[in-house]
Each structure stands twice: as C-alpha cells, then as structure tokens.
C-alpha cells in the first residue's frame, strides 16, 4: 500500500536557487536516512551533485530560450524541482524493493525527459521514497508543467506499479493533496465549480422552470442570491464572488440575447452545458496468449514483452475493480450482465425509434402529396379520366395514385394529420437523443466491465476471488 504526494519546490525565503536546491537534495540523500547512500538511485544526474546540475541546467535553459525568470526571495516565481513522497505500508516491502518501485514510477511518469533521483528513507517505521526531478528537461529547452490532476495521475500510476509488484493499494483514498483545481466543497471528494460554472448551473435550473419572460428570469436570479446591474451589459455579482461577471462572458447558450430567444421560444429549448470529463484511466485490454504467439513464430523477445503487457493489463483490471468497489466475483458478473442488457435495450429502442421516424417521414410525404393533388385528381375523375386532361396533369395524377397505393399497403383505417405526425416525430427525436446520451454514458463502462471480467476469469480460473496478482503467483500457468 503506497501513498503519494507531489510537492513543487520553490526558492526558499532568504536563500539562493543553489542553496534551496542543496537543502532539499541533502535532506533526501541524508546518509543516516538512506543507510549510507545504499538506497539512492538516480537518472542522468549524480546524487551528490544533483543540486548543482539542476541549477546549471536552468542557466542553459535561459540562454537557449531567452527566458530568464527573476527569482526573488520568498516569492514563488518559478518551480525549481518537484518532489513526490511515496510511503509504503510497514512490513510490506524491503528498502531495496521500495527504491526499485520509486525508480520505476519516476521512469514511467517522466519518460526519460527529466533528470531525477530516488532516495529511500528507512529511519521511520514506514519505508518511504523521496523522488526529486529537475523541472527543466534534459535538453534544457522546456520545463515540466504541473498539469491539472498531476497528483492523481501519479497516484494512479503508483497504484498500478504496486499491483504489478504484488503490493496492496488503498481501496478508497481520501487525500485531497493530489487535486488542486478550484478547489473543494465541504469534506467530500467533489470539486467546487468555477464562479462562471456556478452561474451557469443557476441559469440551467431557472430555465428548466420555464420563466414567463426575461424579467421573470432576472427576478429568479435575484432570489438565488445574485445582484443584477443592468447597463450596456448585464453584470452579475454574488456574495461568494470577488469579481463581477458579465452575462455575455458565460459562453454559448448563456448570453443575454440567447436566453431571451429561448424564453420567447425563438430558439430550441435550453440544453445545459456538459461538464468536461478528463480521461485519466487507460482501459485494460485483453491478455495475450503467449504460447499461441510462440507457436505462430514469435520470438523470446516478444514473449518477454507480452509477459509485461499481461501483467500491466491485470494490474489495470484489478485497479479498476477496486475503484468501482467490487468485493466478489458474483457482484462483478451481475453488474456486467446488467450493463450489457441495458446497452442492448437502449440500442433496440434507438433502432425502433429510427425505424418509426422513417415511416413517419414517408407517411408525411404521401399525405402532403395526396392533399396537394386531391383537387386535380377529383377533376380528372369528373372528366371521365380524359386522356387530354391526364396528359396535362400526369405528374399530379400519378403522385395521387402513388399516395393512395401507399395508404392501402400500410393498412391505415384512418389517416392521421400531418400535425399529429410531426408531434410524434418530435417526441421520438427527443427520446432518441436521450437514449443516445444514456448509451454514450454507459457504453464505455460496459466495455470495461466485460474486458475486466474476462481478465479476472483468465487470472483466477475457478477461484473467482478478486485480489491483486502477486509476483509469486504462477500467472502463466493459468
């Protein structure tokens, strides 16, 4: 079980860049904590000189790029390096294994672009790693940028590596250090929306209540705690906001003109803005049949790669199942079956709706043709089906006959009106869109469940008990 936390390292107050780096590196590789440097490993740097190498790379970076950030004591103008603390469950791992796991984590996360060192401390009851990497790349042309959810990405990669090494992972991590974006609401693991997101949510709710006019819309906003200033632009303020927000800055679908048009029904009904979902997980793939590959002519190099690939896929599958809270095989099977049935049901409903919508379109076309040509055909019949009249109105007469044949073939006892068909078509279109959205939401989950179940079946055989694969388990024989 490993916990991780990422910490950006800035220039310390009253210290130079070199002094700030030296203190951090010296603490990490402290011989009393690392058993006289025995558990220190590095990539593209020397542990004893890492601080100087990191500082020198920043000088080259400034020369190559022309960017020369001014470091001022006590001000976080630039990140000098990044540190990850990786702590392990007491008694579960040796210092050498911990250092190996930490080195693998840094290698796979940084992809060989940054120099780093891994120092494993053994002075506490729990063994833990200090992983430091230079914010400047090896070629001194770029810098590492702390992207959104960096900490969570590191934690997931750490969990996957721990599973590959047969170590336990935390089932329900509660730490909020790895999520730093704007910010947290309450004590639960749910992010607070931005101020503009907060306004958009309020507008979504009000428009769903169908206000009578724009004045009614503004009144409802005021009842929700907003203060409204009407000038050249409508400006909103709220006790929780530091700055006012113009309505026209809320994005498409939320401007004053669009909201007025929606309320007056000059535009289609309002559709709330979808929340962007950042994909953070690679879905597991099915395992490779190594023996079949060897029989097909693949060499030992491919077999070694396939073993590592299979281990990675097993770790991803176990991690996904733990995150979803599955406790036994029967629960996984039931959830997979339910999800597959729901996907099949939605697809069937969509197909039926599309088929009926095509029928309605054809029926509307024939009804319109019938109505437009009815007078001409009545006159043609009154003239005793005269050939001269037919020659002058052949297109209208044939269209009328085609419409009558279509009605006879469909077996309709009473013809519906075009208005009724249009209303039914609109209802089906709305249902189809809703079913498509629901299908899009669960199709990915259903695929992952099916793949994970098949992987669990291959790993566990008849045992059927969800638990992470360990190194000493004879996986290949299963």
C-alpha positions in Angstrom: 0.0 0.0 0.0 1.7 3.2 -1.1 0.5 6.8 -0.7 1.9 9.6 -2.8 2.0 13.4 -2.6 3.6 15.8 -5.1 5.2 19.0 -3.8 6.6 21.8 -6.1 9.9 23.2 -4.7 10.4 26.9 -5.0 13.2 29.2 -4.0 13.2 29.4 -0.2 12.9 32.8 1.5 16.3 34.3 2.1 18.0 31.6 0.1 19.6 31.5 -3.4 18.5 29.0 -6.0 21.5 26.8 -5.4 21.0 26.9 -1.6 17.3 26.0 -2.0 18.2 23.0 -4.2 21.1 21.9 -2.0 19.0 21.8 1.2 16.3 19.7 -0.5 18.7 17.2 -2.1 20.8 17.0 1.0 17.8 16.1 3.1 16.7 13.5 0.5 20.0 11.6 0.3 20.9 12.0 4.0 23.2 9.0 4.7 21.6 8.4 8.1 18.2 8.0 6.4 19.4 6.1 3.4 21.8 3.7 5.2 24.9 5.5 3.9 23.6 6.1 0.4 22.8 2.4 -0.2 19.2 3.1 -1.2 19.8 6.1 -3.5 19.4 5.7 -7.3 19.4 8.4 -10.0 18.8 9.0 -13.7 21.1 11.4 -15.7 22.5 13.0 -12.6 24.9 12.4 -9.7 23.2 12.3 -6.2 26.0 14.3 -4.5 26.0 17.0 -7.3 22.3 16.9 -8.3 21.6 20.4 -6.8 24.4 22.0 -8.9 23.4 20.1 -12.0 19.8 21.2 -11.6 20.8 24.8 -11.1 23.2 24.8 -14.1 20.5 23.4 -16.4 18.4 26.5 -15.6 21.3 28.7 -16.8 21.5 26.9 -20.1 17.7 27.0 -20.4 17.8 30.8 -20.0 20.5 31.0 -22.7 18.7 28.7 -25.2 15.2 30.1 -24.8 15.8 33.7 -23.8 13.5 33.2 -20.8 15.2 34.3 -17.6 12.7 34.3 -14.7 13.7 36.6 -11.9 13.9 34.7 -8.6 13.0 36.8 -5.6 13.3 35.5 -2.0 10.0 34.5 -0.6 8.2 34.7 -3.9 7.2 31.6 -5.9 8.2 32.9 -9.4 9.3 29.5 -10.7 9.4 25.9 -9.7 13.0 24.7 -9.3 12.2 21.0 -8.9 9.3 18.6 -8.0 9.2 16.1 -5.2 7.0 13.1 -4.7 6.8 11.4 -1.3 5.9 7.7 -1.7 5.1 5.9 1.5 4.6 2.2 1.9 2.8 0.0 4.4 5.0 -1.0 7.3 6.4 -4.5 6.9 5.1 -5.0 3.3 8.3 -4.1 1.4 12.1 -4.0 1.8 14.1 -0.8 1.2 15.6 -2.2 -2.0 12.2 -3.1 -3.4 10.9 0.3 -2.4 13.7 2.0 -4.2 13.0 -0.1 -7.3 9.3 0.8 -7.2 10.1 4.5 -6.8 12.6 4.4 -9.7 10.1 2.7 -11.9 7.4 5.3 -11.0 9.7 8.2 -11.9 10.9 6.5 -15.2 7.4 5.8 -16.4 6.0 9.1 -15.4 8.8 11.3 -16.7 9.5 9.2 -19.8 13.2 10.0 -19.8 12.8 13.7 -20.3 13.9 14.9 -16.8 16.9 14.0 -14.5 15.7 12.5 -11.2 16.9 10.8 -8.1 15.1 8.4 -5.7 16.1 8.2 -2.1 14.6 5.6 0.1 14.4 6.5 3.8 14.4 3.8 6.4 14.6 5.9 9.6 10.8 5.7 10.2 8.5 2.8 10.9 7.2 3.0 7.4 9.6 2.9 4.5 9.2 5.9 2.1 10.7 7.3 -1.0 11.7 10.9 -1.8 11.6 11.3 -5.6 13.1 14.6 -6.9 13.2 15.6 -10.5 14.5 18.7 -12.2 11.8 21.0 -13.6 14.0 21.6 -16.6 14.2 19.0 -19.3 17.5 17.2 -20.2 17.9 19.2 -23.4 17.2 22.5 -21.4 14.5 23.7 -23.9 11.4 23.1 -21.9 10.1 22.8 -18.3 7.7 20.4 -16.6 4.3 22.0 -16.1 2.2 20.8 -13.3 -1.0 19.9 -15.2 -4.4 19.6 -13.8 -4.6 16.5 -11.5 -0.9 15.7 -11.7 -1.0 14.3 -8.2 -3.9 12.0 -9.1 -2.1 10.8 -12.2 1.0 9.9 -10.1 -1.1 8.2 -7.5 -2.8 6.0 -10.1 0.5 5.1 -11.8 1.9 4.3 -8.3 -1.1 2.1 -7.5 -0.7 0.2 -10.8 3.0 -0.4 -10.3 2.3 -1.6 -6.7 -0.2 -4.1 -8.1 2.4 -5.2 -10.7 4.8 -5.8 -7.8 2.3 -7.7 -5.7 1.8 -4.9 -3.2 -1.6 -3.7 -1.8 -3.2 -0.4 -2.7 -5.5 1.9 -0.8 -9.1 1.0 -1.6 -10.7 4.4 -1.1 -8.1 7.1 -0.9 -9.4 10.3 0.8 -6.4 12.6 0.4 -7.1 15.9 -1.3 -3.5 16.9 -1.9 -3.4 15.5 -5.4 -6.4 17.6 -6.6 -5.6 21.3 -6.6 -8.1 22.8 -9.0 -10.6 25.3 -7.7 -11.0 24.0 -5.0 -13.0 21.7 -2.7 -16.6 22.0 -1.4 -17.1 20.5 2.1 -15.1 17.4 3.1 -16.3 15.1 0.3 -14.3 14.2 -2.8 -16.2 16.6 -5.1 -14.9 19.7 -6.8 -16.4 23.1 -6.5 -17.4 24.7 -9.8 -15.8 27.9 -11.0 -17.8 31.1 -10.5 -19.0 31.1 -14.1 -19.8 27.4 -13.7 -21.8 28.3 -10.6 -23.8 31.0 -12.6 -24.4 28.6 -15.5 -25.8 26.0 -13.1 -28.2 28.6 -11.6 -29.3 29.6 -15.1 -29.8 25.9 -16.1 -32.1 25.4 -13.1 -34.1 28.6 -13.8 -34.6 27.9 -17.5 -35.8 24.3 -16.6 -38.6 26.0 -14.6 -39.6 27.9 -17.8 -39.8 31.6 -16.7 -42.6 33.6 -18.4 -40.3 36.3 -19.7 -36.9 37.8 -19.3 -37.9 39.9 -16.3 -39.2 36.8 -14.5 -35.8 35.2 -15.3 -33.9 38.1 -13.7 -36.2 38.0 -10.7 -35.4 34.3 -10.1 -31.7 35.0 -10.4 -32.1 37.6 -7.6 -34.0 35.2 -5.5 -31.0 32.8 -5.9 -28.7 35.4 -4.2 -27.4 37.3 -7.3 -27.2 41.1 -7.6 -28.0 42.3 -11.1 -26.7 45.5 -12.6 -28.3 46.5 -16.0 -26.2 48.7 -18.2 -24.6 48.3 -21.6 -24.2 44.7 -20.4 -26.0 42.7 -17.7 -23.5 42.2 -14.8 -24.0 39.6 -12.0 -22.4 39.6 -8.6 -22.7 37.2 -5.7 -21.6 37.3 -2.0 -19.2 34.4 -2.8 -17.6 36.2 -5.8 -14.6 38.5 -5.6 -15.3 39.9 -9.1 -18.5 40.6 -11.0 -19.4 38.5 -14.0 -20.8 39.8 -17.3 -23.6 37.5 -18.6 -22.1 37.7 -22.1 -18.9 36.1 -20.8 -20.7 32.9 -19.8 -20.2 31.2 -23.2 -22.5 29.9 -25.9 -26.1 29.3 -24.8 -25.8 31.7 -21.8 -25.7 35.2 -23.4 -28.4 37.7 -22.8 -29.7 37.5 -26.4 -29.7 33.7 -26.5 -31.6 33.5 -23.1 -34.2 36.0 -24.3 -34.7 34.0 -27.5 -35.0 30.7 -25.6 -37.6 32.2 -23.2 -39.5 33.7 -26.2 -39.2 30.3 -28.0 -37.4 31.7 -30.9 -34.6 29.2 -30.2 -34.9 25.5 -29.2 -35.1 24.6 -25.5 -32.0 25.2 -23.5 -29.5 22.4 -23.2 -27.2 22.7 -20.1 -23.5 22.8 -20.8 -21.9 19.4 -20.4 -19.2 19.1 -17.8 -15.9 18.2 -19.3 -14.7 14.8 -18.2 -11.0 14.4 -18.2 -10.0 10.9 -19.2 -7.5 9.7 -16.6 -7.6 5.9 -17.0 -6.4 3.7 -19.7 -8.9 0.9 -20.1 -7.5 -2.6 -19.7 -7.1 -4.7 -22.8 -7.5 -8.5 -23.2 -4.5 -10.6 -22.3 -2.2 -12.1 -25.0 -2.0 -15.8 -25.4 1.8 -16.1 -25.2 2.0 -19.8 -26.1 -0.1 -19.3 -29.2 2.1 -16.4 -30.2 5.2 -18.5 -29.8 3.6 -21.3 -31.8 2.9 -18.8 -34.6 6.6 -17.9 -34.8 7.1 -15.1 -32.4 10.5 -15.0 -30.6 11.5 -14.8 -27.0 11.7 -11.0 -27.1 8.0 -10.8 -28.0 7.3 -13.3 -25.2 9.1 -11.1 -22.6 7.2 -8.1 -23.8 3.9 -10.0 -23.7 4.5 -11.1 -20.1 5.0 -7.4 -19.1 1.9 -6.4 -21.1 -0.2 -9.0 -19.5 0.9 -8.0 -16.0 0.2 -4.4 -16.8 -3.3 -5.3 -18.0 -4.0 -7.4 -15.0 -2.9 -4.5 -12.7 -5.2 -2.1 -14.6 -8.1 -4.5 -14.3 -7.6 -5.0 -10.6 -7.2 -1.3 -10.0 -10.4 -0.5 -11.9 -12.4 -3.1 -10.0 -11.1 -1.8 -6.7 -12.1 1.8 -7.6 -15.5 0.6 -8.6 -15.9 -1.1 -5.2 -16.4 -4.7 -6.3 -16.0 -7.2 -3.5 -16.6 -10.6 -5.1 -16.9 -12.3 -8.4 -20.7 -12.7 -8.3 -21.1 -8.9 -8.0 -18.9 -8.3 -10.9 -20.8 -10.9 -13.0 -24.2 -9.4 -12.1 -23.0 -5.8 -12.9 -21.5 -6.9 -16.2 -24.7 -8.7 -17.2 -27.0 -5.8 -16.2 -24.8 -3.3 -18.0 -24.8 -5.5 -21.2 -28.5 -5.9 -21.1 -29.0 -2.2 -20.7 -26.8 -1.4 -23.7 -28.7 -3.9 -25.8 -32.1 -2.5 -24.6 -31.0 1.1 -25.5 -29.8 0.1 -28.9 -33.0 -1.7 -29.6 -35.1 1.3 -28.5 -32.9 3.6 -30.8 -33.4 1.3 -33.8 -37.2 1.1 -33.2 -37.4 4.9 -32.9 -35.3 5.4 -36.1 -37.5 2.9 -38.0 -40.7 4.6 -36.8 -39.3 8.1 -37.7 -38.6 6.9 -41.2 -42.1 5.6 -41.5 -43.5 8.9 -40.3 -41.3 10.8 -42.8 -42.6 8.6 -45.7 -46.2 8.9 -44.5 -46.0 12.7 -44.2 -44.6 12.9 -47.7 -47.5 10.9 -49.1 -50.1 12.8 -47.0 -48.8 16.1 -48.4 -48.7 14.8 -51.9 -52.3 13.4 -51.5 -53.5 16.7 -50.2 -51.9 18.8 -52.9 -53.2 16.6 -55.8 -56.6 15.8 -54.4 -58.3 18.6 -56.4 -56.6 17.7 -59.7 -57.5 14.1 -59.3 -61.1 14.8 -58.4 -61.4 17.0 -61.6 -59.7 14.2 -63.6 -62.3 11.7 -62.4 -65.1 14.1 -63.0 -64.0 14.4 -66.7 -64.2 10.7 -67.1 -60.5 10.1 -66.9 -60.0 12.0 -70.1 -56.6 11.4 -71.8 -56.1 15.0 -72.7 -56.6 16.1 -69.1 -54.2 13.3 -68.0 -51.5 14.4 -70.4 -51.7 18.0 -69.0 -51.6 16.8 -65.3 -49.8 13.5 -65.4 -47.3 14.2 -62.6 -50.1 15.3 -60.1 -52.3 12.4 -61.0 -49.5 9.7 -60.7 -48.5 11.3 -57.3 -52.0 11.0 -56.1 -52.3 7.4 -57.2 -48.9 6.5 -55.5 -50.2 8.1 -52.3 -53.4 6.0 -52.4 -51.4 2.8 -53.0 -49.1 3.6 -50.1 -52.1 4.1 -47.8 -53.6 0.8 -48.9 -50.3 -1.0 -48.3 -49.9 0.4 -44.8 -53.5 -0.7 -43.9 -54.4 2.5 -42.2 -58.1 2.7 -41.4 -58.0 6.4 -40.7 -55.3 8.8 -42.0 -53.6 10.8 -39.3 -53.0 14.6 -39.8 -49.6 16.0 -40.7 -49.7 17.9 -37.4 -50.1 14.7 -35.4 -47.3 13.0 -37.2 -45.0 16.0 -36.7 -45.7 15.9 -33.0 -45.0 12.2 -32.8 -41.8 12.6 -34.8 -40.6 15.4 -32.4 -41.3 13.2 -29.4 -39.4 10.2 -30.9 -36.4 12.5 -31.8 -36.2 13.8 -28.2 -36.4 10.2 -26.8 -33.8 9.0 -29.3 -31.4 11.8 -28.3 -31.9 11.0 -24.6 -31.3 7.3 -25.3 -28.1 8.1 -27.3 -26.8 10.2 -24.4 -27.5 7.4 -21.9 -25.9 4.9 -24.2 -22.8 7.1 -24.6 -22.6 7.3 -20.8 -22.7 3.6 -20.1 -21.1 2.0 -23.2 -17.6 2.7 -22.1 -18.3 1.3 -18.6 -19.9 -1.8 -20.1 -16.9 -2.5 -22.3 -14.5 -2.1 -19.4 -16.6 -4.4 -17.2 -16.7 -7.1 -20.0 -12.9 -6.9 -20.5 -12.2 -6.9 -16.8 -14.4 -9.9 -16.2 -12.7 -11.9 -18.9 -9.3 -10.9 -17.5 -10.4 -12.0 -14.0 -11.6 -15.3 -15.4 -8.3 -15.9 -17.0 -6.3 -14.9 -13.9 -8.3 -16.6 -11.3 -9.7 -19.6 -13.1 -12.0 -21.5 -10.7 -11.0 -19.5 -7.7 -13.1 -16.4 -8.8 -12.0 -14.1 -5.9 -10.9 -10.6 -6.8 -7.5 -9.9 -5.4 -4.3 -8.4 -7.0 -1.9 -10.7 -8.7 1.3 -11.2 -6.8 4.8 -11.9 -8.1 4.9 -15.4 -6.6 1.6 -16.4 -8.3 2.1 -18.6 -11.3 0.1 -16.4 -13.7 1.2 -18.0 -16.9 0.1 -21.5 -15.9 -3.5 -20.1 -15.6 
